[in-house]
Amino acid sequence: MANLNKDADRLVRCPVCGVKYRLSETLVLAEEKTKSVLHLTCKKCGTAALIFVSTGKFGIASFRIITDLNRQEARKLFRGEAISTDQVIEVHQFLKNFKGGINDFI
């Protein structure tokens, strides 16, 4: 149980400076019955993080990644449309047939 509390405490603290996040500054990006995605920004060092939490029959799983997305960018990204299979195939075909160098690509 001590390890569980230690892990939960790490999740609510900035991974860079260790300051505890303010719940009032939490942005919920996605929320479903068994999973949530949160965006948090540290009030001290400004580091932003995305936190993914999901629940299942074996318990709660969560992970956090540091991001350069600010709140508005994260909100826009999560409200956008998903990439379709056709779009993935289109990009694959383009890259497969592309003959130029990196400068031509850019």
C-alpha positions, -999 to 999 in steps of 0.1 A, spaced: 0 0 0 29 24 7 41 19 -29 7 28 -42 6 60 -23 41 68 -34 32 62 -71 0 83 -68 19 111 -51 44 111 -80 16 114 -105 3 147 -90 37 163 -88 58 179 -116 83 153 -129 109 181 -133 108 201 -101 85 181 -78 60 208 -71 24 195 -65 0 204 -93 -30 225 -86 -62 206 -92 -79 239 -102 -54 242 -132 -62 207 -145 -76 206 -180 -96 175 -188 -90 167 -225 -110 135 -228 -131 116 -204 -149 83 -209 -163 57 -186 -129 39 -181 -103 64 -193 -93 101 -190 -67 123 -204 -55 154 -185 -32 183 -193 -13 199 -164 12 228 -163 36 233 -134 31 266 -117 68 268 -107 88 257 -137 62 258 -165 66 221 -176 35 207 -192 24 171 -190 -3 148 -204 -16 123 -179 -34 92 -192 -55 72 -167 -75 41 -174 -94 16 -152 -100 -20 -159 -108 -52 -141 -72 -54 -129 -70 -19 -114 -59 15 -125 -31 22 -150 -17 56 -156 13 72 -172 25 107 -178 45 123 -206 61 157 -207 49 177 -236 56 210 -253 18 215 -259 2 244 -241 -34 241 -228 -49 256 -260 -28 234 -283 -37 203 -263 -74 212 -264 -73 217 -301 -54 184 -307 -79 164 -287 -110 180 -302 -97 174 -337 -108 147 -360 -91 113 -360 -68 105 -390 -86 82 -413 -72 50 -429 -75 66 -463 -53 95 -451 -26 71 -438 -26 52 -471 -24 85 -491 6 96 -471 22 62 -474 18 62 -512 32 98 -515 63 89 -495 67 56 -513 68 74 -547 86 105 -536 120 108 -554 134 141 -541 156 148 -512 147 163 -478 150 198 -491 125 191 -518 102 175 -493 102 205 -470 
